[in-house]
Amino acid sequence: MLATLCAVTVLVIAFVAAINLAVPLLTSGSLHPSSTQLLWIVDSYVTVFACLVIPCGALGDRFGRKGVLTIGLILFAAGAAVSASSPTVAVMLIGRCVTGVGAACVLSNSLAILMHATPPQKRPRAIAIWASSTGFGGVAGNVGGGALLQTGSWRWLFVAVVPIALAGAAAVANLAPRTPRNHRGLDPVGTVLLTAATFGLLVGVIEGPESGWGSTTVITAFVASASLYAAWIIVELRVEQPLLDPRLFRLPLLRAGCLGMTVAFFGLFYVNASFLQYAKGFSVLTTGLAVIPLTIPLLFGARFVPLISARLGSTITVAAAFAFIGVGMFGLSTSTAHTPYIAYALWLVVIGIGAAAALPVLTHDIADSLPLEQAGVGSGLQATAREFGSALGVAVIGTILTSRFISALPDSMRDGDGAAPRTVADGLEMADTPLAHDAVLSAFTTGADSAVRVIAVITLIAGCLVTAQSAWSNRTRTKETEQAH
């Protein structure tokens, strides 16, 4: 059962990373998407996924987690089939959105089933293994996606997903246990407001680097999102059975878990994929294989995290985890096109150690903050935090990288108005000499290093906040225990 639930989790997470590798083939393929259409081909899946994961968790809590998970895998396969056969961009986007709905059902309910089906004494270790599978999914997407895209067609990426998802649905139907349902209402108004607010926030974050942070689209999206979140809070404070009670965020442990999960997925795979392909000259498949060192701690260290956390305490474990991630990011920022791959790989291992320690503890903190009958909502919340962190990280990295890349280009590559190429691909297309080619790659490396250093600083600052929140929560619990005795 644990293997099945982890496998379907890896599948939906891997699909986030794999589509990024298909961008060059999509650009030159039969669909001929514009830059904005290409952006939404990549991000529509993540957007729908992140917006619906909490409501889909609530559906599982109410109507049965096993059934919703199985339906989710069938939807996932159907959406992938539509995308694989899409004759137009519009059909492709419909398929991507259907796949996102399926992914939301899968991720929120796989953890919820696991929490109900595992005895309390074994639950921390099971959660640790499941949490590590979410980190492993990103690398699996790079490796598997890279292998499939070697065929030369992006359609094979979607075709291959269909039988895997259907096999997962059959395995879930046979192996996953039925879990107790709750009888809470679905809170349709709160659900719509939360979904719309999250959608507006993600639209602003995703469109920011493309349209400009001061553009009408981005500002409108952020204002609408803030207004909808405010309306959601007002509604949830008044209903008897809210989808997600905003007062829960008074709990320092829940705040710490959500913030930590957001920062732990801050655009790492985006940087690796770009750097290894452009600066190191790796192929798509080689790029996927080159990030495997990141997964070594996730694969082999997860089972030991509960023991380490029990011995050292969750506060020290989280502090050490974010220290490893931050230091590893700083190490990556020193890499150049001439840095030996072994040195690059060692920094990936350092980051992997931090992720392997952080993900199980943060997942457990979020899950432990909500009652067991709302396990679907709790797992949906941690998934939302992770997907938002991934989208926000890509936006921050993309903005910094583009700005530094343009400023580092030589004057010879600017037109009469001083405008320069905005992407590496455009710059390489303009480079008509080996010297200009090297200048473009050097400018990209400069931009990537700056972006990763900023992410490293953000990670360390967030790690301090998460650690402080965790320490506060532990002190509160100790006082409550002493008072009870």
N, C-alpha and C positions, 0 to 999 in steps of 0.2 A: 504493500500500500504506500509506504513512504517513497519507494523508488518511483512509483507511478505518479504520485503527486508532485514530486520533484521534477520528473521528466516533462510533464505538461507545463510546469512553471518555466523551465528552461526554454521550452518552445516559444511561449508568448514573449519572453524577454529577448530571446535571440532574434526575433523578427524585427525588433526595434533597431538593433545594430546592423543586421544584414542589408536592409534597404539602403543604408548609406553607401555601401560598396557598389550598389547598382546604379548610382547616379550617372556616371559616364555613359553606360549603356542605354539608360533611359533617355538621356539627352540626344544621343545619336540614333535612337530607335524610331520605329514607325509612328509613335504617338507625337513626336516633335513638341514636347511641352515647353511653354514659356518659362522664364525663371520663376515667376510667381506660382505657376502650376506645378513646377518641379518641387518647389518648397512644400506645397500642400500634399503632393504625392508622398513625400517623406514624412510629413508631420501630422497628417490627418489621422493616421493610426494612433499615434501617441496621444493626440488631443482627445479623441473619443474615448480611448482607453482610460486616460486620467480623469476625464469628466464623469464617467459612468461607474468607476470601480467601487465607490462607496454605495451608490444605489443598488448595484448588482450584488454587493455583499448583503445589503438589507433584504433583497429579494430571496437570497439563499437562506437567511435567518428565518424568514417568514414562511416560505413555501417548500424548503428542502434544499440543502446545500449540494447534495449529490446530483439531484435533478438539474439544478441551475448550472453546475459545473459541466455535466454531460452536454446539455444544450449549448453551452458556451463553446465547447470544442467542435460541435457540429456547425455552429455559426462561423467559427474560425475557418474551418475547411471550406465552407460555402463562399465566404468572402475571398479567400485565396484563389478559389476556382474562378470567380468572377474577374478578379484582377489579372489572372493568367491569360484569360481569353479576351480581355478588354480591347475593343477596336478604337476607343477614344479615351481622352483624359477623363471625361465625365464618368464613364463606366468604371475606369480605374479607381477614381475617388470613391464611388459607391462601394466597390469591393473593399477598399481600404477601411472605410467606415464600418462596414459589417464585420470585418475582421477585428477591428478595435472593440466593438461590442462584445464579441466572443472572448477576446482577451480579458476584458474587464470581469466577465463572469468567471473565467478560469482562475485568475490570480486571487481574487477576493475569497473564493470559496475553497480553493485548495488548502490554504492555511487554516481556514475555519474548520474544515473536516479533520485536519491533522490534530488540531487542538482538542477537539471533542473526542477523537478516537484514541488518543494517547494518554496513558495514566499520568497523574501529576508528577510522579517521581521521574518519569522518562521524558516529560514534555520539554524541558530546556534543551536536551540534546537533540530531540526531533526538530524543534524550532531552529536550532543552530544549523542543522544539515539543510533544512528547507531554505533558510536565509542565505546560506552559501550558494545554493543553486540559483538564486536570483543574481548573484554576482557572476557566477559561471556562465549564465545565459548570454551575457554580452560578448564574451570570448567565443562561445559556441556559435553565435551569430556571425562573427567575423570569420571563423574558420570554415563553418559549413556554407555560409553565403559565398565566401571566396571560392570554395571548391565548385559550387554550382554555377557561379558566374564565369568560370573558366570555359564553359560551353559557348560563350559568346552571346547568349540571349538572356535578358532579364526575366523572361517568362518562366524559365526553368526554376527560378527561385520560388515562385508561387506554386508551380505545379508540384514540386517536391513536398510542400507543406501539407497538401491535401491528404495523402494517405497517412502521414504521421499523425495529424490531428484526429483522423477517424480511428486510427489504431488506439490513440490515447482515450478517445471516448469509449471504445469497447473495453479497454482495461479498467477505466473508472467504473463503468457499469458493473463489471464483474468483481472488482477488488475493493472499491471504496465502500465503507459502511454508511448506513443511513444514520443521521444524527438528529437529536431532538430539535424540534422547531419551537420558535417563540410565537406568541400571539399578539405582538405589537402591530399597530397600524403602520402603513407604509409612508404616511406623511407626504402626500403628493405635492403639496405647495412647497414645503421645505426642500423636497427632492429637486423640483424644477428650478427653484432659486439657486440652490447650491450648484447644480449642474451648469446653469447659465453663467453664474459668477465665475466658476472655474474655467469655463470656455473663454469668457472675455479676458481673463488674466493670461491664459496661454496664448491667445491670439496676439495680445500686446507683446508678450515676451518673444514669440516666434517672429512676428513682423518687425520688431525693433531694429535688428541689424539690417534687414532688407529695405524697409521703407524709411528708416530714420526714427530715432526715439522721439523727435518732436513732430512727427507727421500727424496728420488728422486721424488716420486710422488707428495709430498706436495710442494716442491720447484718448480718443473716444473709447477704445477697448478698455483702457485702465479705469477711466471714470465710470463706465458702465459696470465693470467688475466690482469696483468699490461700492457702488450704489446697491448692487444686487447682494453683495455679501452683507451689507448693513441691513437690508430687508430680510435676508435669511436669518440673521441673528434675532431680529425683532420677532419674526414668526416662530422660530424655534423656542424662544423663551416663553411663548404663550401657549403652545400646544402641549397636550398631556403626554404624548409619546413622540418626541422629536426623532427625526432620522439620526441626527448627531447633535447631542446637547452641547452648545457652545461653552457652557459652564465647566465642561470636562477639561477645557484648556487652562483652567486654574491649577490643574495638577502639574507640578513641576516635572514629574516623570514623563507625562505625555508630551509636554512642550519639548523636553529634551530629546525624546525619541523622534518626534517629527522634524525638528531642526537638524538633528544628526543625520537622519535618513535623507533629507533634502541635500545636504552638503556632500554626503558620501558618494553620490552619483553625479558629481559636478563635471560632466563633459569629458571624462577621461578618454573614452573610446574615440570620441571625435578627434581629439588631438593626436592620438596614436595613429589612427588611420591616415590622416593628412600628412603627418610628419614622415611616417615610414614610406609612403608612396612618393611624396615629392622630394623630400630631402635625401632619403636613402635610396630612392629609385627602386623600391620593392614592387613586385607585382601584387595584384589583388590577393591571390592565394597566399603568397609569402607574407604579406602584411597580416593576414588572419593568423597564420602560424606564429608570427613573430610576437604576438601579444600573449601567447600561451604561458610564459613565465608568471604573468599576473594571476593566473588561476591556480598555480601550484599550492600556495597557502590556502586558498579557498577550498580546494579539493581535499587536502590532507590535514588541514588544521582545524576545521569546523568542529570535529568531535571533541577537541580538547578545550574549546572556549568556555563551555559551562563549568568545567573543573577549574580553569584559571580564574573565571569570574567569581566562583564560590570561594576560592582561596584569597584572592586579592581584593575582591569587592568590585561591583559594577563600575563605580566611579573611577577607580584606578585603571580598570580595563579600557574604558572609553577614552580616558585621557591618553593612555599609551597608543590606542588605535589611531586617534587623530594626529598624534605626533608622528607616527610612522607614515600616514598618508601625506601630511604636510611636508615632511622632510623628503619623502620620495618624489613629490611634485617638484620641489626645489632642485633635486638631483636631475630630473628629466629636463628642467629648464636650462641646464648647462650643456645639453647635448647639441651637437652640430652634425652636419653632413659627414664629417670625418670622425665622429665618435665611434669607437668599436661597438659592434652590436652587443657584445657581452656586457659592457658597462651599462648600456641602455637597459638590457634585460635585468640586471641586478637591481636597478631602481624600480623596475616593474615589480620585482619580488618584494621589495620594501613596501610598496603601496599595497600589494596583495596581502601582506601580513596585517597591515592596518585594516583593510576591508574585511578580512576574515575575522578579526577580533570585534569590529564595530557592528557588522550587520546582525549577528545573532543577538547581541545585547540590546541593540536598538529595537529590533523586531519584538523581542520579549517585553521590553519596556512598554511599547505601544499596546501590545496585546494584553498585557497585565493590567493596563489602566482601565479597561472596559470589562463589564461582566461577560462571562462565558457565553451567555445566550446571544450576545451581540458580537460574536467572534467574526462574522462576515463583515460587519461595519468596521471593526478594528483592523482587520487585514486590508480592507479597502483603503482605510486612512493611511496606513504605512505605504501602500502602493501609490496612492496619490502623491504623497510627499516625495517618493523616489522619482516618479515620472516628472513632477514639476521641477525637481532638482536637476534632472537630466536636461530638460528643455531650457531652464534658466542658465545652466552651465554653458550649453552650446551658444546661447545668445550672448553671454558675457565674453566668452572666448572669441566668438565670431566678430564681435564689435572691436575688441582690442586688436585681434590679429589683423583685421582689415585696415584699421587705422595705422598701425605700425608698419604694415606691409607697404601701404601707399607712400608713407613718409620716407621709407628706406630705399625706394626705387630711385635709380639715377635720373637726372633731368632729361637725358636723351630719350627716355621712354614716356615723356609727357607730351601732350599735344600743345597747340598754340595757346590754349586757355589754361594750361597747367594741369589739366586733368590726366590722371594716370589709370592704368588697369586696376580693377578692384579685386580680381581673383588671380590665383596663380596660373590657372589655365589660360586666362586672357593674356597674362604677362608672357607666358611661354610661347603663345601663338604670335605675339608681336616681336619676340626676341629673334633677330635675324643673324646674330653672330654668337659664337660660343661664349664670348665675354658677357653679352647681354643675358644669355641663358643663365650663366652662373650668378649674375647680379639679381635676377628674379628669385632664384633659389635662396640666395643669401638674404634677400629681403623677407622672404617667407619664414626662414629660420629665425630671423630677428623678431618678427611678429609673433611666431609661435612661442618662442622663449618668454617674451613679455607676457603673453596671455597665461601661460602656465604658472609663471611667478605670481601673478595676481590671484589665480585660483589657489595657489599654495598659501598665500597670506589669508585669503578668505577662509580656507579650511582650518588653519590654525586658530584664527579668531573664533570661528564657530565652535571649534573643539573646546576652547576655553569656556564658552557659554554653555555648551552641552554638559561639560564636566561640572560647572557650578550648579546647574539645575539638578543634575543627578545627586550631587552632594547634599543639596537642600532637601531633596526628596528623601534621601536615606536618613538624614537627621530628623525629619518630621516623623518618619515611620518609627524610628527608635524611641522618640518621645511618646508617641501614641502607645507603643508596646509597654513602655515603663509605666505609663498612667493606667493602662489596663491591668497590669499586675498589682 
